[in-house]
Amino acid sequence: FVQLGSSLSVSRIMTDTIKHFSGDTRAVFSSDKIELYAGPTAGGQRSLTVTGDGGTLHGAWSSDATVTTSDRRLKRNIEPLYRTIAEQAIQRGGQAQGGAAPQD
């Protein structure tokens, strides 16, 4: 059963391999992952592995747009940069531009 639209939903796959008829490009399905192979070499090169908790890009990849990443686990005690700069300047005995002079 397949539904097409803005996404593709597959409820059951009845084969373990889908292969292009004239080359080594194929998708291999197992119970815990999907592996995509492509390339003119014998057997094709593994390009992408998709698992239930993520996946792996194999080989060299390129992007036609800027790729950015963000890791929520690294974000603790986030403050605006201007505040941190002002606090550092005050701690060093200076005055932050636009800020108040340190109080004695």
N, C-alpha and C positions, 0 to 999 in steps of 0.2 A: 504494500500500500504506500503510495507516494502522493504528497500534496505539494503543488507548486504555487508560488506566489512570491512574496518578498523573501521567503526562506524556503528551504527544502526540508521536509520531514519524512524520514524513512522509518517505518515501524518494524520491518522485518527484511533481512537480507538473506537470500536463499543460496548464496555462494560464498566461497572464501577468497576468491580472486576475480578481479575484473581486469582484463588485459586488452590493450589496443591491438588490433589484428596485425599491424605491419611493423611493430617494434617492441621494445622492452618496457614501454610505459604501462604501469599496472598499479592497482590498489589491492592490498592484501588485508583481509579482515580476520581478526581472531577474537576471542571472547573478551579480551581486555584492551585491545588497541587496533588502530588502523594505520597501516604503513603505505606511503605513496612512493613509488619508484619511477624514475624517468631517466632518459638518456640513451645515447646511441651505443654505449658500451654493452658488452655481453652481460645480460642479467639486469641492466639498468642500475643506476645509483639510487640508494635510499635518500629521499629528499625531505620527507616530513613524516613524523610519527605523532599520532594523536591518541591520548589516553584519557581516562575519565577525569583526571585532575590536572590536565594541561597537555603539553606536547613538547616536541623537540624539532627544531629546524636543523637539518643535516647539510653540510657543505657550505658554500658561499652564497649568500643571498644579497639582493639589492632592493632598494625601495625607490619609488618615483616621488616620494614625499618625505619630509623629515619624520623620523621615528623618535618618539619620546617615551620614556618609561617613568613610572612613579611607584615607589614602594611604601605603602602605608605604615609598614613596620618600622621604618626609619624616621617617621615624623612624630617627634615628641617635643613638647615645649616650644612650639613654633611661635615666633613673634615677628612683627614687622622689622625689616632690616634697619630702617631709620632709628627705631628705638634701641636696638642693640648697638649701633654705632654711637648714638648719643651716650648710652650708659658706659661704653668703653672709654669714650673721650673724658667723661667726668671722672671715672676711676683713675685715669692717668693724670688728673689734675688740670685738664684743659676744659674748654667750654665747647659744647657741641653747637654747631652753627644753628641758630634759631632756637636754641635751648636756653635754659636758665643757667646762671653761674652756680658752681657748687656752693652749698651752704656750709658754714663752719659751725 
